[in-house]
Amino acid sequence: MDLLQHVINGLLQGCILALVGLGFSLVWGILNIINLAHAAFIMLGAYLTYFLWAKVGLDPFISLPLAMLALFVAGFLLQKYIINLVMRASVLTTFLLTYGIEALLVNLALRFFSADTRQSRPFYANASLTVGGLHLPYTQLGAVAVALAVTVLLALLLDRTNTGRSIRAVGQDQVAARLMGIDLGHTYAFTFGLGAALAAAAGALLSATSGFSPASFGVFNVLAFSIVVLGGLGSIPGALLGGLIFGLVYEFGGTYALSQRDVVIFAILILVLVMRPTGLLGKEG
Amino acid sequence: MALYVDRRQLLLAGMAGLLTPAIAAACGGAATTPAPVGGTPGGFDGTLLFGAPLSLTGSTAKEGGLTRDGYELWKETYNAAGGIRAGSKRYRIETKYYDDESNAQKSATLAEKLINEDKVNFLLGPYGTSATLQVSTVAEKNKIPMIEGNGAAESIFEQGYQYTFGVLSPARNYLRGVIDLALAQNPKPATVAILSADDPFSVEVADAAKQYAESKGLQVVYYQKYPNASTDLRAPVTEAKAKSPDLFLNSGHFQESVAIMQQAKELGFNAKGFGFSVGPSLPDFESTLKEAANYVFGGTQWTPALKYNGDDLFKTPENYNTVYTKRFGYEPSYQSAESTACGVAYVKAIEKAGTIEPKAVRDAIAKLDFMSFYGQIKFDSRGINIYKPMAVEQWQSGKKVTVWPPEAANGKPIWPTPPWDKR
């Protein structure tokens, strides 16, 4: 029974981690940007949701699409007017730029939101559905539903719409995509906006499931990176699988070797890079 | 194409501009009180500068802020009463703080800066054991005394250093009060589960609690460490639940204490008593957890309910509480009181030394023995105050009640904790 509870804890948390990895994977896979501001976007999503709950009384799950929209617009503009200007420079340049954005946003958050621990606490917070002795917190159940729904919607968007096809085309061959009349700058911006919106969704869910402060999001850059490497770059099922695996690793590491769970994560990372550099579900090349 | 390159260069320049404030912020903007403007107003013969690196941002920003407020109240109260007298001279107290971002290494660098660039006369402690440990080395090297009130690990005082003094009770006592209290209750607990953050201070507290519990005949059924500043502790809480302990103890920090109680509720984990080293003493514990805060015990260095009669300007815990609340608009927790106590100890020592020469002041600190609003202040040969007892508080119907030791308490403990569905 306890083992089962651990597995459930891990999978519930893993779904949110999958969402964290998804946006990171998209931006890295299509734009070749290792977006170090990803954790800051998650943070902004969490604070937006928190303030909408604390000041207006809006339920976190209703604020979630609003946070996604806000971060989509912010991400779109950021890419279009700032990051697009250095898209042709080496990877290190965008790496540094996004690192700077991350540091700026986190320190602004510290300045204006303070380092206090916050949490969106709707009336059902910390209450659980009890099934045969197993406890399933309502907020985490909701988070799983949202994470899966968003993943499916993203897959449909990329697969079925013209915008999605342009995004994939740009990811495959920029020159050819441009020759086919795709506006590169616009597609970059749209993709980056999507990545930011996915980060916002993860942030909104995190704000309801556990406490957070500006300093508590840095770990998600490392996790997102690890999830993408494990699952396979640019792969949606890969991000989902990677997220679930790391959810379980965190849970069981947290039970039996807690202080050293990051060791487990990096050990997995090294193993994957050595044995299967494309990740579990990544494609060759 | 040329246009593109130009824009790129423009952007690189812009990026440098964009990064600068972030880096400046990351490197710790100076947070300081205004420097005295010329001369020495108010009939003072000079100023004494006290410096401290403080965690004003980062994971212990809350506690760092409380530490600063404690120092500030000391400064304001004593300056209003004529400052510090050393021999025939009167000195005004000035303070200077830098933000160490809850980063212990940075704390040491900032202490060097305070000593070598700002030329502080004396150091006040940073917040937390790791930072205090780092700064103690800097104080020793420069032979500048440091009185600190927020680093309780005995590792700080076992380095053989001469210049670091702690006014607070050492780490090994943190959870002792809760264990003693639990053993005095009916039904008497037989088993205990201990969760600890993995920083040196928390581990020292947890190890001491484990040892003490075992020496008192309690069986430790679960002992686990987790990464400092975790907010998701469902895994160890699930595991603790599986062992169904009578007493649950945590040695960690505020945000972890909140996470543990929330997730204990989610996962339906209930012990006869929940005890924390840090967390419940802060008012935010109740405002965040609401009714889930009830019945929780917290070890504490000091509470406003304690019955001390001090030989200082604040006199009693009750009066300190009044003055502090009037000044800052919220009630003081022990982090503030022990920080104020550092300043009070400096005043006593400097007045006794009759000079501001660091070595003489250091010797006077080592010989201090007086009763303050914070309790007895006296240092053993290592420099830690082993003479002041720890108290225990419990949240009861949204109010903090001091329940231990019985002779200083203003209420009785509620035991055992009722199950979650009967609250």
Interface residues (C-beta under 8 A of the other chain):
Chain A: D2 Q5 H6 N9 G10 Q13 I82 L85 V86 R88 A89 T93 L96 L97 G100 I101 A103 L104 N107 L110 R111 S114 A115 D116 T117 Q119 A125 N126 A127 S128 T130 H135 P137 T209 S210 G211 F212 S213 A215 S216 Y250 E251 F252 G253 G254 T255 L258 S259 R261 D262
Chain B: Y4 R7 R8 L10 L11 L12 G14 M15 L18 L19 P21 A22 I23 A25 A26 T57 G58 S59 A61 K62 S102 D198 Q224 K225 Y226 P227 A229 T231 D232 L233 R234 A235 P236 T238 E239 K241 A242 F254 Q255 V258 A259 Q262 Q263 K265 E266 L267 G268 D284 T288 A292
